[in-house]
Every structure is written in structure tokens, then in C-alpha cells.
Amino acid sequence: MSMAQDRKLETVSRTQTSTPGPRTPGGSLAGEKPKAAGDAARRIWAAFGSNRKILIVTVLLSLGSVIGSSIGPWQLGLATDLLVSDDFTLSALMRQLLIVAAIYLSASGLNFAQAWLVNDLVQNMGRDLRHAAQAKLARVPLKWFDTQPRGEVLSRFTNDIDNMVQNLQQVASQAMLMLMTIIGVLAMMVLLSVPLAVAAIIAIGVSIGATRLLSRAAQPRYAEQWRETGHLNSLVEETFTGQALIRVYGARDRVDQRFADKNTALTTASMRAQVFASLIQPVTMFVNNFAYIVVVVFGAFQVLAGAFSIGGVQAFIQYIRQIGQPISQLGSMAAQVQSALASAERVFELLDAPELSTDAAKTGLVLPVRGHVRFEHVGFRYRADQPLFENVSLEAAPGQMLAIVGPTGAGKTTLVNLLIRFYDIDSGVIWLDGKDIAAMPRDDLRRAMAMVLQDAWLFTGTIHDNIAYGCPEATREQVIAAAKRCHVDDFVCTLPEGYDTVLSNGGTSLSQGQRQLMTIARAFLLDAPILILDEATSSVDTRTEMLIQTAMADLRQGRTSFVIAHRLSTIRDADMIVYMEDGTVRETGTHDQLMALEGGYWHLQTGTKGASPH
């Protein structure tokens, strides 16, 4: 996507570094109320950007098509009058019919060109919105993701954009044509007979008023329908990923009941939306048929009185039929427009989510990175009224292994997330080699770090590509060397395709320990000066743990390592152990020093609570 498109989409999404307006805690989208439909419509218009010039071309094409369609019945009426006139000749009739055919053929060609251009514009807008949503997800803070059900975000990213594009494509390609057709036909009606035209205008006014009332009533119902779609997607995602636990704990009936409740809520919301939407077309059809009857009866009296020709009545009847179709279609389109606007509101809520502070004026990372890390009076909170860290200070010298331990919820993982700048601190400073990491571009900072998580994340692709994920330019020899250092090569060599074996579904064809070893091989290959191990050995068997510890001891040489583990035996040899509790660093020292203190770390190691024996 070009830089111009990026700037255009930045404008559309109204992105800003500060929180844009009131939100639920953590910036959740789920609690946001829909904005005015007019605001969504204006932003859809802005999303067309420079392509709006092409929209002008489509308007001109529509105008040409409408002029042709409007003149056609009049010319056909002249052909009808020619049949009963004294000047009738077969050649004159054929000439008039050829004129009619040429007019309708030209109108159809212009209509096709207009529809093709509009479809192209709308599809490109959908593509750009998907690009904008994807780019947005890279700019929002991690704590925003912590508050969002994955299915809800996915629903906005796919279902809502697709629904908006499909409805706009159907509406935009016809709406201009329909509106211009109505205007053109009314103009021709006025030229033929003012009284009959007045009757038609009154009927159109009634149709438009009824359509507007019904579509306004349908819009909030469509918004509710798409919210319920997001909720159902979240539940399906949760059920799909948790199948093993659902079956082990016999929770199938409870899950089925939750699904039934969500499914019923979605069905109810959809029915409410469709009740109003389905009334639009019958109402417009009734009004149009009533107008048709009025024109036929009144026109017949006009012919009997000698005030109107038969050809004129025939042309007027055609105009009534011609204007009835676009009015009915516009009525149906009103429901589609409201559905599209409801989805657009949800998409723009995603694009308006609060963002990370910009890296625009940051200074680059000073190379080579030694890995000297210091937390100085650091404070952090997920919510303004709930501080997690207050006045946290600690230091890791280059090449040291620093282990972070503590009870669940102590803030261990959050501490290393602050170092990686997944979250920005609220107070204090985090230093890397004497430089404030807040002054460094996030991408530069993270290139100095390798991370291994407890949940081994593998993507659909070959084993080679998964190991080289953080270093895509690595050669096959470098990948194999990294795999051998952490014993991945041992099981890869037994696979028929070796390193070209394609993994899918997160690598479920491998054991949990094998997947964990692959993520460690990924860190080996990256060869970063700072290593972060979050619960890295807590999900593998004892033999694999021994292999990992041997490999990690080699990897830690000359690197600053932050290790979080529940298996406290894995961190006995750490240069420094940090014991955390309730977001505070309570104890620091070596294993022997902390055991001698007989404090929180001692209780954690011995599995006891309360005061120590001394």
C-alpha cells in the first residue's frame, strides 16, 4: 500500500496518541455505544479518498444512462402515435423504433460502465480498510488486547468489513442510477402532464417518508445484530481452542447451553432488524400501485376529454412503471444501507482504539548492545485506579542471569513486558546500557531481545520458516546449527520432509515439548544480547527440561537473561533472584542469600506459609 494510501487511512481512522473519547476500562470496544449513522456515512465517504474523482465519472455515466432511459418511453410513445397518424409509413415506424433501440442500448452500456467502476471503488475501499485494521492492530497497546475477546475483534476485522463492502457494492452501483432515474422520469412526467406528475410526486413523497421512518428504526437493530455476531464468534473461538478441557471436564452440556443462549440472542436481534427492513418494500409497492391506478383512471378521462393522446397515456404509464422500480429498490436498499452503517460503526470503533505513543522522534539503539538493564523507581498500572507496580527498582549487569519469582499475580510477566515495551510505564525509568528505553524506537529495542514463552507459538509453514521467524534471512546451515544446539535436529531428522515439513494448526502434529524446543531454537538463531524466558521450562517433561537447561546454559553465556519459572530448581544458579509479591520487589539476592533470609522466597521454596521457624 502506498504512502498516500497510508496517510488517507490515517485520516479515516482518526488515529491519535491520546485516548479518543470515553471508553470502558482498558479501551474495550465491547462497551462502546454506536455513534450517529451520519458520522459513519461521512467517514465512509472519506475512505474513498482520491478515488472520489472517479465517483464524479460514475455520476456522469449514471446521468447519461438516466437521460437515455427517460427519453426512451417518450420516443416509444411517438412510435405509438405514429401508428394512428395520417403520416404512418413502415419506414418511418422502423426508423423511430431504431432510435428507441439505440437509446436503450446506449443507456445499458453506460449503466454497465457505471456499475463496474463503482464495484471497483468499493472493493478497493474494503481492501484499504482491511489494511488499516491490520496496521491498527500493530499500533494498539497490549493491554487493549487483554480486554478484547478474540472473536469480537475478528468479527469486526472480517464480518463487519465484508458486510459493509458487500452492501455498499450493491447499493452504490444502483443508488445513483435509481435517484437520477426518479428525477429524470419526474421531469418527463411534468413535460407530458403537470396534474398527473403532481399525483406521482405525492406518491413518491409518501414512499420516501415511510422508508425513512422504517430504516431509522432498523439501524439500531442492525447494530445489535452485529454486536451479537461478535459475541457468538468469541464463544466459538473459545470453544474451538478449549475442546480438550471441555471434554475432560464433561462441560459439553454447559458449553452447548451457552452457545444456545448466544445463538438465540443473535437470532432475536436479527429478527428485530428484519421486521423493520422487510416492511419497507411492501409499503413502497403499495404506494406505487396506488399511483399507477390513479394515473390510469385520470389519464383515461383526459383521453376521453381530448386533452391527452393515447400515446401520451401509454408513455405516462411506462413512466409510472419505470419510476416504481427504483422507488421499490431504494426502499430495499435503505435496509442494506443501515446494515452497512451499523458494521461501519463497529469498524471505525476498532480504528479509533487508543494507540501506543509514537516513535517518530526517537533516537536509535546504540550498538553493540551490552545488556545492562536497570529499573529505577518504576510504576505501572493497567487501570488508573489499580496500580500494579510502585517504585520498583532492580538491576541486571551484562551477562547476568536474573530470575524473577513470586506467587501468581505478583507481576513477574508484566515486569519483562515493560522491558520489551509491550506496555509503557507510568513513572520512573528503565535504562538499557545507560539509555532510557522510552527514547528508543520499539522495533530497534526488540531486535536486541529474544523471547521464549510457555505457550509455544508456531505458525502455518515449514519447520525451517518457524525457526527462522525472527531471522528470515538465515541460511539452512544456520537454522540447522541452531536446531542442533537445542536438540530440535534430533526429532526433525526423523520426519520424512525434515526441515521442509509443513506445520499447521499451531504445530499440533508435534508434542508440546518439541514445540517448546522449536521456540528455543528460534531464540538461538536470533542470537540477541538479551534473553527473556517466560515460564520456559514449566510445560515439558523432565528429560526435555534437562536438555533445555544444558542448551540454555550455553546460550546465556555473555547474554543478560531474565527467567521466570515455577520450577524453582531451574533458577538456583541465577546470578540474582528477584522475589516479587503484589507488584513489589520484596527480596533480591542469590538463592543461598534469600534462603538465609527465610522470607517470601524461603516460603515459596519450602511450600510453607506464615512465619519462618526462626
C-alpha positions in Angstrom: 0.0 0.0 0.0 1.4 3.4 -0.9 2.3 6.2 1.4 -0.5 8.3 0.1 -3.0 5.5 1.0 -1.4 5.2 4.4 -2.0 9.0 5.0 -5.5 8.7 3.7 -6.4 5.8 6.0 -4.7 7.6 9.0 -7.2 10.4 8.4 -10.1 8.0 8.1 -9.3 6.1 11.3 -8.8 9.4 13.2 -5.9 7.8 15.0 -4.2 9.7 17.8 -1.9 9.0 20.6 -4.3 10.1 23.3 -7.4 8.2 24.2 -10.1 9.4 21.8 -13.1 9.9 24.0 -14.6 8.0 26.8 -14.2 4.2 26.8 -14.7 1.3 29.0 -11.7 0.3 31.2 -8.8 -0.8 29.1 -10.1 0.8 25.9 -12.7 -2.0 25.4 -14.8 -1.7 22.3 -17.4 -4.0 23.7 -18.9 -1.3 25.9 -19.0 1.4 23.3 -22.3 2.7 22.1 -22.8 3.2 18.4 -22.1 6.6 17.0 -24.5 8.5 14.8 -25.1 6.9 11.4 -24.3 10.2 9.8 -20.8 10.1 11.2 -20.2 6.6 9.8 -21.5 7.7 6.4 -19.1 10.7 6.4 -16.2 8.5 7.2 -17.1 6.0 4.5 -17.1 8.9 2.1 -13.7 10.0 3.4 -12.4 6.4 2.9 -12.8 6.8 -0.8 -10.0 9.4 -0.7 -8.6 10.5 -4.0 -10.9 7.9 -5.7 -13.8 10.3 -5.2 -12.8 11.9 -8.5 -13.8 8.6 -10.2 -17.1 8.8 -8.4 -17.8 12.0 -10.3 -17.3 10.0 -13.5 -19.8 7.4 -12.3 -22.3 10.2 -11.6 -21.9 11.4 -15.2 -22.3 7.9 -16.5 -25.4 7.5 -14.4 -26.7 10.8 -15.7 -26.2 9.6 -19.3 -27.9 6.3 -18.6 -30.9 8.0 -17.0 -31.3 10.5 -19.8 -31.4 7.6 -22.2 -33.9 5.6 -20.1 -36.1 8.7 -19.6 -36.2 9.6 -23.3 -36.9 6.0 -24.3 -40.6 5.9 -23.3 -41.3 9.3 -24.8 -39.8 8.1 -28.1 -41.7 4.9 -27.9 -44.9 7.0 -27.3 -44.1 8.9 -30.5 -43.9 5.5 -32.3 -47.3 4.6 -30.9 -48.9 7.9 -32.1 -47.3 7.3 -35.5 -49.4 4.1 -35.8 -52.7 6.0 -35.8 -51.5 9.1 -37.6 -52.1 10.0 -41.3 -48.3 10.1 -41.8 -47.8 6.5 -41.0 -45.3 4.6 -43.2 -43.4 1.4 -42.3 -40.1 3.0 -42.9 -40.9 5.9 -40.6 -42.0 3.4 -37.9 -38.8 1.3 -38.3 -36.7 4.5 -38.1 -38.4 5.5 -34.9 -38.1 2.0 -33.4 -34.3 2.0 -34.3 -34.0 5.3 -32.5 -35.7 3.8 -29.4 -33.4 0.7 -29.6 -30.3 2.8 -29.9 -31.3 4.9 -26.9 -31.9 1.9 -24.7 -28.7 0.2 -25.8 -26.6 3.3 -25.0 -28.3 3.6 -21.6 -27.5 -0.1 -20.8 -23.8 0.4 -21.8 -23.5 3.5 -19.7 -25.2 1.7 -16.8 -22.7 -1.3 -17.1 -19.7 1.1 -17.1 -21.0 2.9 -14.0 -21.6 -0.3 -12.1 -18.2 -1.7 -13.0 -16.4 1.5 -11.7 -18.5 1.6 -8.5 -17.8 -2.1 -7.7 -14.1 -1.5 -8.3 -14.1 1.6 -6.0 -16.0 -0.2 -3.2 -13.8 -3.3 -3.3 -10.6 -1.1 -3.2 -12.1 0.7 -0.2 -12.7 -2.6 1.6 -9.1 -3.6 0.8 -7.8 -0.4 2.2 -9.9 -0.7 5.4 -8.5 -4.2 6.0 -5.0 -2.8 5.5 -5.9 0.0 8.0 -7.3 -2.5 10.5 -4.3 -4.7 10.2 -1.9 -1.8 10.7 -4.1 -0.6 13.6 -3.6 -3.9 15.5 0.2 -3.3 15.4 -0.2 0.1 17.0 -2.6 -0.6 19.9 -1.1 -1.4 23.3 -1.1 -5.0 24.5 -3.3 -4.1 27.4 -6.0 -3.2 24.9 -5.8 -6.8 23.6 -6.1 -8.1 27.1 -9.6 -6.6 27.3 -10.8 -7.8 23.9 -12.4 -11.2 23.2 -10.6 -12.6 20.1 -13.8 -13.5 18.4 -15.1 -9.9 18.8 -12.0 -8.3 17.2 -12.1 -11.0 14.4 -15.7 -10.2 13.7 -15.0 -6.5 13.2 -12.0 -7.3 11.1 -13.7 -9.8 8.8 -17.5 -10.0 9.1 -18.2 -6.2 9.6 -15.9 -5.1 6.8 -17.2 -7.8 4.4 -20.8 -6.9 5.3 -20.1 -3.2 4.8 -18.4 -3.7 1.4 -21.0 -6.1 0.1 -23.9 -3.9 1.0 -22.2 -0.8 -0.3 -21.3 -2.5 -3.5 -24.9 -3.5 -4.1 -26.2 -0.1 -3.1 -23.7 2.3 -4.6 -23.8 0.7 -8.0 -27.6 1.3 -8.2 -28.4 4.1 -5.8 -27.1 6.9 -8.1 -28.8 5.4 -11.1 -32.1 5.0 -9.2 -32.1 8.6 -7.8 -31.3 10.1 -11.2 -33.9 7.8 -12.8 -36.6 9.2 -10.5 -35.5 12.8 -11.2 -35.3 12.2 -14.9 -38.7 10.4 -15.1 -40.4 13.1 -13.0 -39.0 15.8 -15.4 -40.5 13.9 -18.3 -43.8 13.5 -16.5 -44.0 17.2 -15.9 -43.4 17.9 -19.6 -46.2 15.5 -20.5 -48.9 16.4 -17.9 -48.5 18.5 -14.8 -51.6 17.1 -13.0 -50.5 13.5 -13.4 -47.0 14.5 -12.4 -48.3 16.1 -9.2 -50.1 12.8 -8.3 -46.9 10.8 -8.9 -44.8 13.2 -6.8 -47.2 12.9 -3.8 -47.0 9.1 -4.0 -43.2 9.3 -4.1 -43.1 11.6 -1.1 -45.3 9.1 0.9 -42.9 6.3 -0.1 -39.8 8.2 0.9 -41.3 9.2 4.3 -42.3 5.6 5.1 -38.9 4.3 4.0 -37.1 6.8 6.1 -39.1 6.0 9.3 -38.6 2.3 8.9 -34.9 2.4 8.0 -34.2 4.7 11.1 -36.0 2.1 13.2 -33.9 -0.7 11.7 -30.5 0.8 12.1 -30.0 0.2 15.9 -31.4 -3.3 15.4 -28.7 -4.0 12.8 -26.0 -2.6 15.2 -27.3 -5.0 17.9 -27.3 -7.9 15.3 -23.6 -7.4 14.5 -22.7 -7.0 18.2 -24.3 -10.3 18.9 -22.5 -11.8 15.9 -19.2 -10.7 17.6 -20.2 -12.3 20.9 -21.1 -15.6 19.2 -17.8 -15.6 17.3 -15.9 -15.1 20.7 -17.7 -18.1 22.2 -17.0 -20.3 19.1 -13.3 -19.3 19.2 -13.2 -20.1 23.0 -15.0 -23.5 22.4 -12.7 -24.4 19.5 -9.5 -23.8 21.3 -10.6 -25.4 24.6 -12.0 -28.7 23.2 -9.7 -30.9 25.2 -10.6 -29.3 28.5 -14.3 -29.2 27.7 -14.3 -33.0 27.1 -12.1 -33.9 30.0 -14.2 -31.9 32.5 -17.5 -33.1 31.0 -18.6 -29.5 30.2 -20.2 -30.2 26.9 -23.7 -29.6 28.2 -22.8 -26.3 29.8 -21.0 -25.1 26.6 -23.9 -26.2 24.5 -26.2 -24.2 26.7 -24.0 -21.1 26.4 -23.9 -21.5 22.7 -27.7 -21.9 22.6 -28.2 -18.7 24.6 -25.8 -16.7 22.3 -27.3 -18.2 19.2 -30.8 -17.3 20.4 -29.7 -13.8 21.2 -28.3 -13.4 17.7 -31.4 -14.8 16.1 -33.6 -12.5 18.1 -31.5 -9.5 17.2 -31.6 -10.5 13.5 -35.4 -10.9 13.6 -35.8 -7.5 15.1 -33.7 -5.9 12.4 -35.5 -7.8 9.6 -39.0 -7.0 10.9 -38.5 -3.3 10.0 -36.4 -4.0 6.9 -39.0 -6.4 5.5 -41.8 -3.8 5.8 -40.0 -1.3 3.5 -40.6 -2.9 0.1 -44.3 -3.8 0.7 -45.1 -0.3 1.7 -43.4 1.2 -1.3 -45.0 -1.3 -3.6 -48.5 -0.4 -2.2 -47.9 3.3 -2.8 -46.6 2.7 -6.3 -49.5 0.5 -7.3 -51.9 3.2 -5.9 -50.2 5.8 -8.0 -50.5 3.6 -11.1 -54.2 3.2 -10.6 -54.6 7.0 -10.2 -52.7 7.7 -13.4 -54.6 5.1 -15.5 -58.0 6.4 -14.3 -57.2 10.1 -14.6 -55.4 9.5 -17.9 -58.4 7.7 -19.4 -60.6 10.7 -18.5 -58.0 13.0 -20.1 -58.1 11.0 -23.4 -61.9 10.9 -23.4 -61.9 14.7 -23.0 -59.5 15.1 -25.9 -56.9 16.7 -23.6 -54.3 13.9 -23.9 -53.3 11.4 -26.6 -53.3 7.6 -26.3 -49.5 7.7 -26.9 -49.1 10.2 -24.1 -51.1 8.0 -21.7 -49.1 5.0 -22.8 -45.8 6.9 -22.2 -47.0 8.1 -18.8 -48.0 4.5 -17.8 -44.5 3.4 -18.8 -43.0 6.2 -16.7 -45.1 5.1 -13.7 -43.8 1.6 -14.1 -40.3 2.9 -14.7 -40.3 5.1 -11.5 -41.9 2.4 -9.4 -39.0 0.0 -9.7 -36.3 2.4 -8.4 -38.5 3.5 -5.6 -39.0 -0.1 -4.5 -35.3 -0.8 -4.9 -34.4 2.3 -2.9 -36.7 1.0 -0.2 -34.9 -2.3 -0.1 -31.5 -0.5 -0.3 -32.4 1.5 2.8 -32.2 -1.6 4.9 -28.9 -2.6 3.3 -27.5 0.9 4.0 -28.5 0.7 7.6 -26.8 -2.7 7.9 -23.7 -1.3 6.2 -23.6 1.7 8.5 -24.0 -0.5 11.6 -21.0 -2.5 10.5 -19.1 0.6 9.6 -19.6 2.0 13.1 -18.0 -1.1 14.6 -15.1 -1.0 12.1 -14.4 2.7 12.9 -14.6 1.9 16.6 -11.7 -0.5 16.0 -9.8 2.1 14.0 -10.4 4.6 16.8 -8.9 2.4 19.6 -6.2 4.1 21.7 -2.7 3.7 20.3 0.8 3.4 21.6 2.8 6.6 21.8 4.6 7.4 18.6 8.2 6.5 17.9 8.6 9.3 15.3 11.3 11.4 17.2 13.1 8.5 18.9 16.8 8.0 18.9 18.2 4.7 17.6 19.6 1.9 19.7 23.4 2.3 20.4 25.3 -0.8 19.1 26.7 -3.1 20.2 24.2 -3.7 23.0 25.9 -4.9 26.2 22.7 -5.8 28.0 23.0 -3.6 31.2 19.4 -3.3 32.4 18.2 -1.1 35.3 14.7 -0.4 36.6 14.6 2.8 38.5 11.6 3.6 40.6 9.2 2.2 38.0 5.5 2.5 38.4 2.8 0.9 36.2 -0.9 0.3 36.3 -3.4 -1.4 34.0 -6.2 0.8 35.2 -5.9 4.3 36.7 -7.5 3.2 40.0 -5.5 -0.1 40.3 -1.7 0.4 40.5 0.3 -2.8 39.9 3.9 -1.6 40.3 5.0 1.2 42.5 8.6 2.3 43.0 10.2 -0.9 41.6 14.0 -0.8 41.3 16.4 -3.6 40.2 19.5 -4.1 38.1 21.0 -6.8 35.8 24.6 -6.4 34.8 25.7 -7.5 31.3 25.8 -11.3 31.0 23.9 -11.9 34.3 21.1 -14.3 34.8 18.3 -12.6 36.7 15.4 -14.8 37.9 12.0 -13.4 38.7 9.9 -15.5 41.1 6.8 -15.0 43.2 3.2 -16.1 43.6 0.7 -16.0 40.8 -0.3 -12.4 40.1 2.8 -10.9 41.6 3.6 -9.1 38.3 6.5 -11.3 37.0 5.5 -11.4 33.4 4.3 -7.8 33.4 7.8 -6.8 34.6 9.5 -8.2 31.5 6.7 -6.9 29.3 7.7 -3.4 30.5 11.3 -4.1 29.4 10.1 -5.1 26.0 7.8 -2.0 25.9 4.7 -4.1 25.3 3.4 -1.6 27.9 4.7 1.9 28.7 5.5 2.7 32.3 3.6 5.4 34.2 6.5 6.6 36.3 10.3 6.0 36.7 12.8 5.0 34.1 14.0 1.7 32.5 17.6 2.0 31.3 19.4 -0.1 28.8 23.2 0.5 28.6 22.6 3.9 30.2 19.9 4.9 27.7 16.2 5.4 28.5 14.3 2.8 26.6 11.4 5.2 26.2 13.6 7.2 23.9 14.3 4.2 21.6 12.1 3.0 18.7 10.3 -0.1 19.9 11.4 -2.1 16.9 15.1 -1.3 17.5 14.8 -2.2 21.2 13.1 -5.5 20.5 15.7 -6.5 17.9 18.1 -6.7 20.9 15.9 -9.3 22.6 14.9 -12.9 22.2 11.9 -14.3 24.0 10.6 -17.8 24.7 7.1 -18.2 26.1 5.4 -21.1 27.9 2.8 -21.3 25.1 4.9 -22.4 22.1 3.6 -20.3 19.2 4.1 -21.8 15.8 2.5 -20.7 12.6 1.4 -22.5 9.4 4.6 -23.0 7.5 7.7 -25.2 7.4 9.9 -26.1 10.4 12.7 -24.1 8.8 10.5 -21.0 8.5 9.3 -21.3 12.1 12.8 -21.5 13.5 13.9 -18.6 11.2 10.9 -16.5 12.1 12.9 -13.8 13.9 15.8 -14.1 11.4 14.2 -14.7 7.9 17.5 -14.1 6.1 19.1 -17.1 7.9 20.6 -19.9 5.7 19.6 -23.5 6.0 23.0 -24.2 7.6 22.4 -21.6 10.3 18.9 -22.9 11.0 20.2 -26.5 11.4 23.1 -25.3 13.6 20.6 -23.6 16.0 18.3 -26.6 15.9 21.2 -28.9 16.9 22.2 -26.7 19.8 18.8 -27.2 21.4 18.2 -30.8 20.2 15.5 -30.0 17.7 17.5 -31.6 15.0 17.1 -35.0 16.8 13.4 -35.3 16.0 13.3 -33.2 12.8 15.7 -35.8 11.1 13.1 -38.5 11.8 10.4 -36.6 9.7 10.1 -37.6 6.0 10.3 -33.9 4.9 12.8 -32.9 7.5 13.1 -29.1 7.9 10.6 -28.7 5.0 7.8 -30.4 7.0 4.8 -28.1 6.9 3.2 -27.4 10.3 -0.4 -26.4 10.6 -2.9 -25.6 13.4 -0.1 -24.3 15.6 2.1 -27.4 15.1 -0.3 -29.8 16.8 1.4 -32.7 15.0 4.4 -32.2 17.3 4.5 -32.8 21.0 4.3 -29.9 23.4 8.0 -30.4 24.4 9.0 -30.4 20.7 7.1 -27.2 20.1 8.8 -25.7 23.1 12.2 -26.7 21.8 11.5 -25.1 18.4 10.7 -21.8 20.0 14.0 -22.0 21.9 15.8 -22.8 18.7 14.3 -19.6 17.3 15.9 -17.7 20.1 19.3 -19.5 19.5 19.2 -18.3 15.9 18.3 -14.7 16.7 21.5 -14.5 18.9 20.2 -11.4 20.7 22.2 -9.9 23.7 19.1 -10.1 26.0 17.2 -13.3 26.6 13.7 -13.5 28.2 12.4 -16.8 29.3 8.8 -16.7 30.5 7.8 -20.0 32.1 10.2 -21.5 29.5 10.6 -25.0 31.1 7.4 -25.5 33.0 5.5 -27.3 30.3 8.0 -30.0 29.2 9.0 -33.4 30.6 12.0 -34.0 32.8 14.3 -35.3 30.1 13.4 -32.4 27.8 13.9 -30.0 30.7 17.4 -31.3 31.2 18.2 -30.9 27.5 16.8 -27.3 27.6 18.8 -26.4 30.7 22.0 -27.6 29.2 21.3 -25.7 26.0 20.2 -22.6 27.9 23.4 -22.5 30.0 25.3 -22.3 26.7 23.0 -19.7 25.3 23.2 -17.5 28.4 27.0 -17.1 28.1 27.7 -13.4 27.5 23.9 -12.5 27.5 21.7 -10.8 30.0 18.9 -13.3 30.8 15.6 -12.7 32.5 14.0 -16.0 33.6 10.5 -16.6 35.0 9.8 -20.2 36.1 7.5 -22.1 38.6 10.1 -24.9 38.8 12.3 -23.1 41.2 15.1 -25.7 40.7 15.8 -24.2 37.3 16.9 -20.9 38.8 19.1 -21.9 41.7 22.2 -20.9 39.7 20.9 -17.4 38.8 23.3 -14.5 39.5 20.4 -12.7 41.1 16.9 -13.7 42.1 14.1 -11.2 42.4 11.2 -12.2 44.6 8.0 -10.3 43.8 4.8 -10.1 45.7 1.7 -7.8 45.0 3.6 -5.8 42.3 6.5 -5.0 44.6 10.1 -6.3 44.7 10.3 -7.7 48.2 13.7 -9.6 48.2 16.8 -9.7 45.9 19.9 -11.8 46.1 21.3 -15.2 45.3 19.5 -18.5 46.1 21.6 -19.0 49.3 21.1 -15.4 50.4 17.4 -15.5 50.0 17.1 -18.9 51.7 19.0 -17.5 54.6 16.5 -14.6 54.9 13.7 -17.1 55.5 11.3 -14.7 53.9 8.9 -14.9 51.0 11.3 -16.8 48.7 12.0 -19.3 51.5 8.3 -19.9 51.9 8.0 -20.4 48.1 10.8 -22.9 48.1 9.7 -24.9 51.1 5.9 -24.7 50.3 5.1 -23.3 53.7 3.1 -20.3 54.8 3.3 -17.9 57.6 6.4 -17.1 59.8 9.6 -19.0 59.4 10.8 -21.3 62.2 13.1 -18.5 63.5 
